């Protein structure tokens, strides 16, 4: 769910959204799932030594 909209992802899918939006993850299936969640900043927002 991103900003009150449900999205169904399948194996191999990817997505991107502004992290300031309300978001959540849920696995409705019986099988175990694996997710790689990566957050980044814009290059202009990176600080030295951060």
RAQUIKA-V637318 format. One line per field, one symbol per residue. ss: DSSP state (~ for helix, > for strand, _ for the rest). burial: I if it has 9 or more other ideal C-beta (glycine too) atoms within 8 Angstrom, else O. A space follows every 10 residues. Layout:
ss=???
burial=???
//
This chain:
ss=_>__>_____ __________ __>_______ __________ __~~~_____
burial=IOOOOOOOOO OOOOOOOOOO OOIOOOOOOO OOOOOOOOOO OOOOOOOOOO
//
